[in-house]
């Protein structure tokens, strides 16, 4: 066996000095140093440049004598070693009585706007009971999925866009009371970016459809721009995306000869705000005069669209049309009669007996004025009960109800296109299906706009006759992704004034900022949540909204330009409208009124022939037939003074709520609007010759 000879100490020292002299005395050594320093800047494509790296104020990786610096606790929180000795943020929500949540709060430093970030941390739970914990960042609350098993550390990671947020932003991690105990540590954040690789540098190509390649994180999705102008003007730029789970794209259709420029960006940034997307530096190449088309790397599978019984579209004006006629949706969320799930494992409510019990409910809905239902927990969403789902849709077909059909949730969330296509084709022949709904509250589950667009485009290719919708809490990033937005708000403070402000401000008008026509139909939580509000009963806060309050919120939604209202929840494990007979009668009474007034709501939006004064009042007007209808809403808890000055063209005025004709000899009318009241004035106009 060969033995390595030892080197005398003097020779080792001489060798070290000679190596150091290379860097200190030699021109080539200095050049080598510069090369090494330049190489340090060659970070991975999805990293921030040096000095511009976002970070947690304190990542929580070691013990700290005076508690975790940079973090503040609220409720039953502690800083302690877990059972394996790793110091962590602990939240024991089992110790906290009442409603609300316990949380740790810190800051993330150095955030850039409209940039995709990946946040990750380790978490462990004592048990898997209760609802999922959550975290708040970039103005959004999101759920943290439970671990696979208790007592084991698991890494959680999620990627999303910072939007308009920049600088130092708050980050909360919280548990709802009466949930479980959890530990959290090792918080990291990194920017996700892309770097174009080839072709570049003005390379001359002999292909008209070259393959463009970039360096990328394995789980990112991308948008790509191609132009003959290095400034990428919108009118001369082709944008492609999202490109999901790939680091290349083959140009199609082929390019003309000449110089071309291309660049790449994270897809969610490009989809959310195309004007401010953080694209990479551009690379250029030249398509030669003799270039030819080469075979494609991938041959796309052709999809044969289904033959649907109706045509449902959103037109350029943002109106939802069924067979070319505008519609106004009056809907009930979770429309199922039997309130108990069939299986405690999958939570499904769908059995043939349960479906049969829905027939009296469907008749009651139609008689009351409802025209839309949502099938939360449909037969295939959990365990493949296809026959039961057909029976449910057959019943809806028979009663003329439209169904907002939630496509198989687990398959959509996992981007399982084979399973999704099977479901679409299985149920597309039912005329009751109005829209295919994607992942319920996908924004809370970390299901990105990129995945929503990819799956939405795939579903539209299979069934181009229907629209794609989504129930969301934060609609801002999905306005250009789906055709039908169903914003939902769960208020931790169920007082009417809070619900009005929380539910309406910014959530229903999001379509106004959309780059493509989008229909918004808000989902109004019209019933108290038992598990939350029973804890507030001692405060005399938790209760169902009154008829005037629900009516007020509904008309405010219409004033904001929404094309309908959904009421929830009829059937749920913790909410059940029919447990409150008077409240259910109020909801049906309102549905009847909305159905009667649907032709007015679908009328032309006009400026009313009247000047209105009244601080804090909201109004909108519609033209229908020979009359103009003015709706005046008081969303406040206090009475408001209203004054109307009618034009000379107004011949007569009727207050519809009281069937009262109003005399206007001096063209002026004053009255007081009570809290949460809606007043409707029908004005008949003089005929012009």
C-alpha positions as CSV (number, residue, x, y, z in Angstrom):
1,X,0.0,0.0,0.0
2,X,1.4,3.4,-1.0
3,X,2.1,5.8,1.8
4,X,1.6,9.6,1.2
5,X,4.9,11.3,2.0
6,X,4.7,14.2,4.4
7,X,5.9,17.6,3.2
8,X,8.3,19.4,5.5
9,X,6.9,22.5,7.2
10,X,9.4,24.9,5.6
11,X,8.3,23.7,2.1
12,X,4.6,24.0,2.9
13,X,5.2,27.6,4.1
14,X,7.1,28.4,0.9
15,X,4.3,27.0,-1.2
16,X,1.7,29.1,0.6
17,X,3.8,32.3,0.2
18,X,4.2,31.6,-3.5
19,X,0.4,31.1,-3.9
20,X,-0.2,34.4,-2.0
21,X,2.3,36.2,-4.2
22,X,0.3,35.2,-7.3
23,X,-2.5,37.4,-5.9
24,X,-0.4,40.2,-4.5
25,X,2.4,40.8,-7.0
26,X,1.3,39.4,-10.3
27,X,-0.9,41.2,-13.0
28,X,-2.4,37.9,-13.8
29,X,-3.2,37.3,-10.1
30,X,-5.1,40.5,-9.9
31,X,-7.0,39.6,-13.1
32,X,-7.8,36.3,-11.5
33,X,-9.1,38.0,-8.4
34,X,-11.4,40.2,-10.5
35,X,-12.7,37.1,-12.3
36,X,-13.5,35.4,-9.0
37,X,-15.3,38.5,-7.8
38,X,-17.2,38.8,-11.0
39,X,-18.2,35.1,-10.6
40,X,-19.6,35.8,-7.2
41,X,-22.3,37.9,-9.0
42,X,-23.3,34.9,-11.1
43,X,-26.1,33.9,-8.7
44,X,-28.8,31.5,-9.6
45,X,-31.5,32.9,-11.9
46,X,-34.1,32.9,-9.1
47,X,-32.0,34.8,-6.5
48,X,-31.9,38.5,-5.7
49,X,-28.8,40.5,-6.6
50,X,-26.3,41.1,-3.7
51,X,-27.5,43.9,-1.4
52,X,-31.1,43.5,-2.7
53,X,-32.1,40.3,-1.0
54,X,-35.4,40.1,0.8
55,X,-35.1,38.6,4.3
56,X,-37.1,37.9,7.5
57,X,-36.1,40.3,10.3
58,X,-35.3,37.1,12.3
59,X,-35.5,33.6,10.6
60,X,-35.7,31.8,14.0
61,X,-32.9,29.2,13.8
62,X,-31.4,29.3,17.3
63,X,-32.1,30.0,21.0
64,X,-32.3,33.7,22.1
65,X,-31.9,34.7,25.8
66,X,-34.5,37.5,25.7
67,X,-36.9,36.0,23.3
68,X,-37.0,36.1,19.5
69,X,-35.8,39.6,18.4
70,X,-38.0,41.2,15.7
71,X,-41.1,39.1,16.6
72,X,-44.1,40.2,18.7
73,X,-46.6,37.8,20.2
74,X,-50.3,38.1,20.8
75,X,-52.3,35.5,22.7
76,X,-51.1,32.1,23.9
77,X,-47.6,32.2,22.2
78,X,-44.2,31.3,23.5
79,X,-40.6,30.9,22.3
80,X,-39.4,27.4,23.3
81,X,-37.6,24.3,22.2
82,X,-39.8,21.7,20.6
83,X,-39.5,18.1,21.8
84,X,-36.4,17.6,19.6
85,X,-34.7,20.7,21.1
86,X,-35.1,23.0,18.1
87,X,-36.0,26.5,19.3
88,X,-39.3,27.6,17.6
89,X,-42.2,30.0,17.7
90,X,-44.9,28.1,19.6
91,X,-48.7,28.8,19.4
92,X,-50.9,26.9,21.8
93,X,-54.4,28.0,20.8
94,X,-56.0,25.4,23.0
95,X,-55.3,27.6,26.0
96,X,-57.2,30.6,24.7
97,X,-60.9,31.0,25.4
98,X,-63.4,32.9,23.2
99,X,-63.2,33.8,19.5
100,X,-60.3,35.2,17.5
101,X,-56.7,33.9,17.1
102,X,-53.2,33.9,18.6
103,X,-50.3,35.1,16.4
104,X,-46.7,36.0,16.0
105,X,-45.9,39.1,14.0
106,X,-42.7,40.2,12.3
107,X,-41.4,42.1,9.2
108,X,-40.0,41.0,5.9
109,X,-37.3,43.4,4.8
110,X,-36.4,44.6,1.3
111,X,-39.5,43.6,-0.7
112,X,-39.7,44.7,-4.4
113,X,-43.1,45.5,-6.0
114,X,-44.6,43.0,-8.5
115,X,-42.0,40.4,-7.8
116,X,-42.6,36.7,-7.3
117,X,-41.3,35.4,-3.9
118,X,-41.1,32.0,-2.4
119,X,-41.6,31.9,1.4
120,X,-40.8,28.7,3.3
121,X,-40.6,27.6,6.9
122,X,-40.6,24.4,9.0
123,X,-43.8,23.6,10.9
124,X,-44.9,20.8,13.3
125,X,-48.2,20.2,15.1
126,X,-49.2,18.4,18.4
127,X,-52.2,16.9,16.6
128,X,-54.1,17.5,13.3
129,X,-57.4,18.5,14.9
130,X,-59.3,21.7,14.2
131,X,-59.0,24.1,11.3
132,X,-55.8,24.9,9.5
133,X,-53.5,27.7,10.8
134,X,-52.8,30.6,8.5
135,X,-50.4,33.4,7.7
136,X,-50.8,37.0,6.5
137,X,-48.5,38.6,4.0
138,X,-48.8,41.1,1.1
139,X,-52.4,42.0,2.2
140,X,-53.6,38.4,2.0
141,X,-54.6,35.7,4.4
142,X,-53.7,32.1,3.4
143,X,-54.1,28.7,4.9
144,X,-51.1,26.5,6.0
145,X,-51.9,22.9,5.0
146,X,-51.7,20.4,7.9
147,X,-48.6,18.2,8.1
148,X,-48.8,14.6,7.0
149,X,-48.5,13.4,10.6
150,X,-48.2,15.1,14.1
151,X,-44.9,15.5,15.9
152,X,-42.8,15.6,12.7
153,X,-41.1,18.6,11.2
154,X,-42.2,19.3,7.6
155,X,-41.1,22.1,5.3
156,X,-43.9,24.3,3.9
157,X,-43.3,26.5,0.8
158,X,-45.5,28.8,-1.3
159,X,-44.9,31.2,-4.1
160,X,-46.8,34.4,-4.9
161,X,-46.5,37.9,-6.2
162,X,-45.8,41.0,-4.0
163,X,-48.2,43.2,-6.1
164,X,-47.8,46.9,-5.1
165,X,-46.2,46.0,-1.7
166,X,-42.6,47.2,-1.3
167,X,-40.0,47.9,1.3
168,X,-40.6,46.4,4.7
169,X,-43.9,44.4,5.0
170,X,-45.7,42.7,7.9
171,X,-45.8,38.9,8.2
172,X,-48.2,37.2,10.6
173,X,-48.5,33.5,11.5
174,X,-51.6,32.6,13.5
175,X,-53.8,29.9,14.9
176,X,-57.5,30.2,15.4
177,X,-58.6,29.6,19.0
178,X,-59.5,26.1,20.1
179,X,-57.4,24.6,17.3
180,X,-54.1,22.9,18.4
181,X,-50.5,23.6,19.3
182,X,-48.0,24.3,16.6
183,X,-44.2,25.1,16.3
184,X,-42.7,27.2,13.5
185,X,-39.0,28.0,12.7
186,X,-36.4,28.6,10.0
187,X,-38.3,31.2,7.9
188,X,-36.8,32.0,4.5
189,X,-37.8,34.1,1.6
190,X,-36.2,34.3,-1.9
191,X,-37.1,36.1,-5.1
192,X,-38.0,33.9,-8.0
193,X,-36.6,35.2,-11.3
194,X,-35.7,33.9,-14.7
195,X,-32.5,34.3,-16.8
196,X,-32.5,33.8,-20.6
197,X,-29.8,31.5,-21.9
198,X,-30.0,30.9,-25.6
199,X,-30.1,31.9,-28.4
200,X,-28.4,35.3,-27.8
201,X,-25.6,37.6,-28.7
202,X,-26.9,38.2,-32.3
203,X,-26.4,34.5,-33.2
204,X,-27.5,33.8,-36.8
205,X,-29.9,30.9,-36.9
206,X,-30.9,28.6,-39.8
207,X,-34.3,27.9,-38.2
208,X,-37.5,29.9,-38.4
209,X,-38.9,28.3,-35.2
210,X,-35.9,28.1,-32.8
211,X,-36.1,26.8,-29.3
212,X,-35.7,29.5,-26.6
213,X,-34.2,28.3,-23.4
214,X,-33.8,30.0,-19.9
215,X,-32.5,29.1,-16.5
216,X,-35.4,28.6,-14.0
217,X,-36.5,27.3,-10.7
218,X,-38.0,23.9,-11.3
219,X,-41.5,24.7,-10.0
220,X,-41.9,28.2,-11.6
221,X,-44.1,29.2,-14.5
222,X,-43.1,31.8,-17.1
223,X,-44.2,34.4,-19.6
224,X,-42.1,35.2,-22.7
225,X,-42.0,38.2,-25.0
226,X,-40.7,38.3,-28.6
227,X,-40.3,41.4,-30.7
228,X,-38.3,43.0,-33.5
229,X,-38.0,46.1,-31.4
230,X,-35.6,46.1,-28.4
231,X,-38.0,48.3,-26.5
232,X,-40.8,45.7,-26.8
233,X,-43.7,48.1,-27.6
234,X,-47.1,46.4,-26.9
235,X,-48.3,46.7,-30.5
236,X,-45.2,45.0,-31.9
237,X,-44.6,42.4,-29.2
238,X,-45.8,38.8,-28.9
239,X,-46.4,37.7,-25.4
240,X,-46.6,33.9,-24.6
241,X,-47.6,32.4,-21.3
242,X,-48.0,30.9,-18.9
243,X,-45.4,28.3,-19.7
244,X,-45.8,25.8,-16.9
245,X,-43.0,23.7,-15.4
246,X,-40.7,24.1,-18.4
247,X,-37.4,25.9,-19.1
248,X,-37.9,26.2,-22.9
249,X,-40.4,27.2,-25.6
250,X,-40.3,26.5,-29.4
251,X,-41.4,29.5,-31.4
252,X,-44.7,29.0,-33.2
253,X,-45.7,30.3,-35.7
254,X,-42.4,30.6,-37.5
255,X,-40.5,34.0,-37.6
256,X,-39.6,36.2,-40.5
257,X,-36.0,36.7,-41.3
258,X,-34.1,39.5,-39.5
259,X,-33.1,40.4,-36.0
260,X,-35.3,39.4,-33.1
261,X,-35.3,40.2,-29.3
262,X,-36.6,38.0,-26.6
263,X,-36.9,38.1,-22.8
264,X,-38.6,36.1,-20.0
265,X,-40.4,36.8,-16.7
266,X,-42.2,34.9,-14.0
267,X,-45.7,34.4,-15.3
268,X,-47.7,35.6,-12.4
269,X,-45.9,39.0,-12.5
270,X,-46.6,39.3,-16.2
271,X,-50.3,38.2,-15.8
272,X,-51.0,40.4,-12.8
273,X,-49.5,43.6,-14.1
274,X,-48.1,43.3,-17.7
275,X,-46.9,46.9,-17.8
276,X,-44.8,46.5,-14.7
277,X,-43.6,42.9,-15.0
278,X,-40.0,42.4,-14.1
279,X,-38.7,40.9,-17.4
280,X,-35.1,39.8,-17.8
281,X,-32.6,41.7,-19.9
282,X,-33.3,40.9,-23.6
283,X,-31.2,38.7,-25.8
284,X,-31.1,38.9,-29.6
285,X,-30.7,36.5,-32.5
286,X,-31.0,36.7,-36.3
287,X,-33.2,34.5,-38.4
288,X,-31.2,34.0,-41.6
289,X,-32.6,34.6,-45.1
290,X,-32.3,30.9,-46.0
291,X,-33.7,29.6,-42.6
292,X,-36.2,26.8,-42.7
293,X,-38.7,25.4,-40.2
294,X,-37.6,22.4,-38.2
295,X,-39.8,19.7,-36.7
296,X,-41.5,20.6,-33.4
297,X,-40.1,19.2,-30.1
298,X,-43.6,18.5,-28.9
299,X,-46.8,17.8,-30.9
300,X,-49.7,19.4,-29.1
301,X,-52.7,17.1,-28.6
302,X,-55.8,18.3,-30.5
303,X,-58.9,18.6,-28.3
304,X,-62.3,18.0,-29.7
305,X,-64.8,20.4,-28.0
306,X,-67.9,19.0,-26.4
307,X,-71.3,19.8,-27.9
308,X,-73.1,21.8,-25.3
309,X,-76.8,22.6,-25.2
310,X,-76.3,26.4,-24.6
311,X,-73.9,29.2,-25.4
312,X,-72.7,31.1,-22.4
313,X,-70.3,33.9,-22.9
314,X,-69.1,37.2,-21.4
315,X,-69.3,39.9,-24.1
316,X,-67.0,42.8,-24.7
317,X,-69.1,45.0,-22.4
318,X,-68.6,42.5,-19.6
319,X,-72.1,41.1,-19.6
320,X,-72.9,37.5,-19.0
321,X,-75.1,36.2,-21.8
322,X,-76.9,32.9,-22.0
323,X,-77.9,32.1,-25.6
324,X,-77.3,35.8,-26.5
325,X,-79.6,37.1,-23.7
326,X,-78.2,38.9,-20.6
327,X,-78.9,37.3,-17.2
328,X,-78.9,38.3,-13.6
329,X,-78.0,35.6,-11.1
330,X,-80.0,35.1,-7.9
331,X,-78.2,32.2,-6.2
332,X,-78.0,30.0,-3.2
333,X,-74.6,28.6,-2.1
334,X,-74.3,25.0,-0.9
335,X,-77.8,24.1,-2.2
336,X,-78.3,20.7,-0.5
337,X,-81.1,19.6,1.8
338,X,-79.3,17.0,4.0
339,X,-76.9,18.8,6.2
340,X,-74.8,15.8,7.4
341,X,-71.9,14.6,5.3
342,X,-72.0,11.0,4.2
343,X,-68.3,10.4,5.0
344,X,-66.3,12.0,7.7
345,X,-63.2,11.4,5.7
346,X,-64.1,13.2,2.4
347,X,-66.9,15.4,3.6
348,X,-69.2,14.5,0.7
349,X,-72.9,15.2,1.0
350,X,-73.9,13.5,-2.2
351,X,-75.9,10.3,-2.1
352,X,-79.0,9.4,-4.1
353,X,-81.2,9.8,-1.0
354,X,-79.7,13.2,-0.4
355,X,-80.3,14.2,-4.0
356,X,-83.9,13.0,-3.8
357,X,-84.4,15.1,-0.7
358,X,-83.4,18.2,-2.8
359,X,-86.5,18.2,-4.9
360,X,-88.7,20.0,-2.4
361,X,-85.9,22.5,-1.9
362,X,-85.4,23.1,-5.6
363,X,-89.2,23.7,-6.0
364,X,-89.1,26.1,-3.1
365,X,-86.2,28.0,-4.7
366,X,-87.8,28.4,-8.0
367,X,-91.1,29.6,-6.4
368,X,-89.1,32.1,-4.4
369,X,-87.3,33.6,-7.3
370,X,-83.9,31.9,-7.3
371,X,-82.4,30.9,-10.6
372,X,-78.8,29.7,-9.6
373,X,-77.4,27.2,-7.2
374,X,-73.8,26.1,-6.3
375,X,-73.0,22.4,-5.7
376,X,-70.3,22.6,-3.1
377,X,-69.2,19.1,-2.4
378,X,-70.6,17.6,-5.6
379,X,-70.4,13.9,-6.2
380,X,-67.1,13.7,-8.0
381,X,-65.3,16.3,-5.8
382,X,-64.4,13.7,-3.3
383,X,-64.9,10.0,-4.2
384,X,-66.2,9.7,-7.7
385,X,-70.0,9.4,-7.1
386,X,-70.8,10.1,-10.7
387,X,-74.3,8.7,-10.7
388,X,-75.3,10.9,-7.8
389,X,-73.9,14.0,-9.5
390,X,-75.9,13.2,-12.7
391,X,-79.0,12.9,-10.5
392,X,-78.4,16.3,-8.9
393,X,-77.9,17.9,-12.3
394,X,-80.9,16.2,-13.8
395,X,-83.0,17.6,-11.0
396,X,-81.6,21.1,-11.7
397,X,-82.3,20.6,-15.4
398,X,-85.9,19.8,-14.6
399,X,-86.5,22.8,-12.4
400,X,-84.6,25.2,-14.8
401,X,-81.9,26.1,-12.3
402,X,-78.4,27.1,-13.4
403,X,-75.6,25.3,-11.6
404,X,-72.2,26.8,-10.8
405,X,-70.4,23.5,-11.0
406,X,-67.3,23.0,-8.9
407,X,-65.0,20.8,-10.9
408,X,-63.3,17.9,-9.1
409,X,-61.3,19.9,-6.5
410,X,-58.3,17.7,-5.9
411,X,-57.7,17.1,-9.6
412,X,-57.9,20.8,-10.5
413,X,-55.6,21.7,-7.6
414,X,-53.1,19.0,-8.7
415,X,-53.4,20.1,-12.3
416,X,-54.5,16.6,-13.3
417,X,-55.8,17.4,-16.8
418,X,-56.8,13.9,-17.6
419,X,-59.1,13.7,-14.7
420,X,-60.5,17.2,-15.2
421,X,-61.3,16.4,-18.9
422,X,-63.1,13.3,-17.9
423,X,-65.3,15.3,-15.5
424,X,-66.0,18.1,-18.0
425,X,-67.0,15.6,-20.7
426,X,-69.1,13.6,-18.3
427,X,-71.4,16.5,-17.3
428,X,-71.2,19.0,-20.1
429,X,-74.5,17.8,-21.7
430,X,-76.5,19.1,-18.8
431,X,-78.2,22.4,-19.8
432,X,-78.2,23.4,-16.1
433,X,-74.3,23.8,-16.0
434,X,-73.7,27.5,-16.3
435,X,-70.0,27.7,-15.3
436,X,-67.1,25.5,-14.4
437,X,-65.7,26.6,-11.0
438,X,-62.0,26.1,-10.2
439,X,-60.5,25.5,-6.7
440,X,-62.8,26.9,-4.0
441,X,-60.9,29.8,-2.3
442,X,-57.8,28.9,-4.3
443,X,-56.1,32.1,-3.3
444,X,-56.2,30.9,0.3
445,X,-54.7,27.5,-0.7
446,X,-51.8,29.1,-2.6
447,X,-53.2,28.1,-6.0
448,X,-51.6,30.8,-8.1
449,X,-53.2,32.9,-10.9
450,X,-50.8,31.1,-13.3
451,X,-52.3,27.7,-12.5
452,X,-55.8,29.2,-12.7
453,X,-55.2,30.6,-16.1
454,X,-53.6,27.3,-17.4
455,X,-56.5,25.2,-16.1
456,X,-59.1,27.7,-17.2
457,X,-57.7,27.8,-20.8
458,X,-57.6,24.0,-20.8
459,X,-61.3,23.8,-19.7
460,X,-62.4,26.4,-22.3
461,X,-60.7,24.3,-25.0
462,X,-62.8,21.3,-24.0
463,X,-66.0,23.4,-23.5
464,X,-65.9,26.8,-25.2
465,X,-69.6,27.2,-24.7
466,X,-69.3,28.0,-20.9
467,X,-67.4,30.4,-18.7
468,X,-64.8,29.6,-16.0
469,X,-65.4,30.9,-12.5
470,X,-63.7,30.9,-9.1
471,X,-64.8,31.6,-5.5
472,X,-62.1,33.9,-3.9
473,X,-61.4,36.1,-1.0
474,X,-58.8,38.2,-2.8
475,X,-59.9,38.8,-6.3
476,X,-57.3,41.4,-7.4
477,X,-54.8,38.9,-8.9
478,X,-57.4,36.8,-10.7
479,X,-59.4,39.6,-12.5
480,X,-57.7,38.8,-15.8
481,X,-57.7,35.1,-15.3
482,X,-61.3,33.8,-15.0
483,X,-64.6,35.0,-16.6
484,X,-66.7,34.9,-13.5
485,X,-65.4,36.2,-10.1
486,X,-67.3,35.2,-7.0
487,X,-65.8,37.2,-4.1
488,X,-66.5,36.0,-0.6
489,X,-65.9,37.6,2.7
490,X,-65.9,36.0,6.2
491,X,-66.1,38.8,8.8
492,X,-64.7,38.2,12.3
493,X,-66.9,41.1,13.4
494,X,-70.4,40.3,12.4
495,X,-72.0,43.7,13.1
496,X,-73.9,45.0,10.0
497,X,-71.8,48.1,9.6
498,X,-68.6,46.0,9.5
499,X,-70.0,43.5,7.1
500,X,-71.1,46.4,4.8
501,X,-67.6,47.9,4.7
502,X,-65.6,44.7,4.7
503,X,-67.6,42.9,2.1
504,X,-68.1,45.8,-0.4
505,X,-65.0,48.0,-0.3
506,X,-62.7,46.9,-3.2
507,X,-64.1,43.4,-3.6
508,X,-67.0,43.9,-6.0
509,X,-65.5,46.6,-8.1
510,X,-62.3,44.7,-9.0
511,X,-63.6,43.9,-12.5
512,X,-63.3,47.6,-13.3
513,X,-59.5,47.1,-13.3
514,X,-59.6,44.0,-15.4
515,X,-57.9,44.0,-18.8
516,X,-60.6,41.7,-20.2
517,X,-64.3,41.6,-19.6
518,X,-65.0,40.0,-16.3
519,X,-68.4,39.3,-14.6
520,X,-68.6,39.7,-10.8
521,X,-71.3,38.0,-8.7
522,X,-70.5,38.4,-5.0
523,X,-71.2,35.7,-2.5
524,X,-72.8,37.2,0.6
525,X,-72.4,35.4,3.9
526,X,-76.0,35.9,4.8
527,X,-76.0,33.8,8.0
528,X,-73.9,33.7,11.1
529,X,-71.3,31.0,11.4
530,X,-72.1,28.9,14.4
531,X,-68.6,27.9,15.4
532,X,-67.4,31.5,15.3
533,X,-70.4,33.5,16.4
534,X,-71.7,31.4,19.3
535,X,-68.5,32.4,21.1
536,X,-69.6,36.1,20.7
537,X,-73.1,35.5,21.9
538,X,-72.2,36.9,25.3
539,X,-71.3,40.2,23.6
540,X,-74.7,40.3,21.9
541,X,-72.9,40.6,18.6
542,X,-73.4,37.3,16.7
543,X,-76.7,37.2,14.9
544,X,-78.1,36.9,11.4
545,X,-78.5,40.1,9.4
546,X,-81.9,41.6,9.3
547,X,-84.0,41.8,6.1
548,X,-83.1,45.5,5.6
549,X,-79.4,44.8,6.1
550,X,-79.3,41.9,3.6
551,X,-81.3,44.0,1.1
552,X,-79.0,47.0,1.6
553,X,-75.9,44.9,0.9
554,X,-77.5,43.3,-2.2
555,X,-78.4,46.6,-3.7
556,X,-75.0,48.0,-3.0
557,X,-73.5,45.1,-4.9
558,X,-75.8,45.9,-7.9
559,X,-74.8,49.6,-7.6
560,X,-71.2,48.4,-7.9
561,X,-72.0,46.8,-11.3
562,X,-72.4,43.2,-10.3
563,X,-74.6,40.9,-12.3
564,X,-76.2,39.0,-9.4
565,X,-75.9,38.0,-5.8
566,X,-75.3,34.6,-4.2
567,X,-76.5,33.9,-0.6
568,X,-74.7,31.5,1.6
569,X,-74.9,29.2,3.2
570,X,-78.0,27.1,2.9
571,X,-76.3,23.9,3.8
572,X,-73.1,23.4,5.7
573,X,-71.8,21.5,8.7
574,X,-71.8,24.8,10.7
575,X,-74.4,27.0,8.8
576,X,-77.9,26.1,8.0
577,X,-80.4,28.8,7.0
578,X,-83.4,26.7,7.8
579,X,-82.4,26.6,11.4
580,X,-83.6,30.2,11.4
581,X,-87.1,30.1,9.8
582,X,-87.6,33.9,9.8
583,X,-84.2,34.6,8.3
584,X,-84.9,32.0,5.5
585,X,-88.2,33.7,4.8
586,X,-86.4,37.1,4.6
587,X,-83.9,35.6,2.1
588,X,-86.7,34.2,-0.1
589,X,-88.6,37.5,0.1
590,X,-85.6,39.3,-1.1
591,X,-85.0,36.8,-3.9
592,X,-88.6,37.3,-5.1
593,X,-88.1,41.1,-5.2
594,X,-84.8,40.7,-7.2
595,X,-86.5,38.4,-9.7
596,X,-89.3,40.9,-10.2
597,X,-86.9,43.7,-10.7
598,X,-84.4,41.7,-12.9
599,X,-85.6,43.4,-16.2
600,X,-84.8,46.8,-14.5
601,X,-81.4,45.7,-13.4
602,X,-80.6,44.5,-16.9
603,X,-81.8,47.8,-18.4
604,X,-79.5,50.5,-19.8
605,X,-77.3,52.4,-17.3
606,X,-78.3,56.0,-17.5
607,X,-77.8,59.4,-15.8
608,X,-81.1,60.0,-14.0
609,X,-83.1,63.2,-14.9
610,X,-82.7,64.4,-11.4
611,X,-80.1,66.1,-9.2
612,X,-79.6,64.3,-5.9
613,X,-78.1,65.6,-2.7
614,X,-77.5,63.5,0.4
615,X,-74.2,62.9,2.2
616,X,-73.2,59.2,2.5
617,X,-76.0,57.9,0.2
618,X,-75.3,55.6,-2.8
619,X,-77.4,55.7,-6.0
620,X,-77.6,54.1,-9.4
621,X,-80.2,54.4,-12.3
622,X,-81.5,52.1,-15.0
623,X,-83.7,52.8,-18.0
624,X,-86.5,50.2,-18.6
625,X,-89.4,50.7,-21.0
626,X,-90.7,54.3,-20.8
627,X,-89.4,54.8,-17.2
628,X,-86.2,55.7,-15.5
629,X,-85.6,54.0,-12.1
630,X,-83.5,55.6,-9.5
631,X,-82.2,53.5,-6.6
632,X,-81.1,55.3,-3.4
633,X,-79.3,53.4,-0.7
634,X,-78.4,54.4,2.9
635,X,-75.6,52.1,4.0
636,X,-75.1,53.8,7.3
637,X,-76.4,53.1,10.8
638,X,-77.9,56.6,11.1
639,X,-80.7,58.3,9.1
640,X,-79.7,60.5,6.1
641,X,-81.5,63.5,4.5
642,X,-82.3,63.1,0.8
643,X,-83.2,65.9,-1.6
644,X,-84.2,65.3,-5.2
645,X,-84.5,68.1,-7.9
646,X,-86.4,66.7,-10.9
647,X,-85.9,67.9,-14.5
648,X,-88.8,69.4,-16.5
649,X,-89.0,66.2,-18.6
650,X,-90.2,64.2,-15.6
651,X,-93.9,63.8,-15.7
652,X,-94.6,61.7,-12.6
653,X,-92.7,60.0,-9.8
654,X,-93.6,56.9,-7.7
655,X,-91.9,55.6,-4.6
656,X,-92.2,51.8,-5.3
657,X,-91.5,50.6,-1.8
658,X,-94.7,52.4,-0.6
659,X,-96.6,52.4,-3.9
660,X,-96.8,56.1,-3.3
661,X,-97.1,58.8,-6.0
662,X,-95.1,61.8,-5.2
663,X,-96.3,65.3,-6.1
664,X,-93.6,67.5,-7.6
665,X,-95.3,70.8,-8.4
666,X,-92.0,72.7,-7.5
667,X,-89.8,69.9,-8.9
668,X,-88.3,69.3,-5.5
669,X,-88.8,66.5,-3.0
670,X,-87.1,66.0,0.4
671,X,-87.3,63.0,2.7
672,X,-85.3,61.0,5.3
673,X,-83.8,57.6,4.5
674,X,-83.6,55.3,7.5
675,X,-80.6,53.1,8.2
676,X,-79.9,50.3,5.7
677,X,-83.0,51.4,3.7
678,X,-83.3,51.2,-0.1
679,X,-85.7,53.6,-1.9
680,X,-86.7,53.1,-5.5
681,X,-88.2,56.0,-7.6
682,X,-89.8,55.3,-10.9
683,X,-89.9,58.4,-13.1
684,X,-92.1,58.6,-16.2
685,X,-90.9,61.0,-18.8
686,X,-92.9,63.4,-21.1
687,X,-93.0,62.2,-24.6
688,X,-91.1,64.3,-27.1
689,X,-92.6,64.9,-30.5
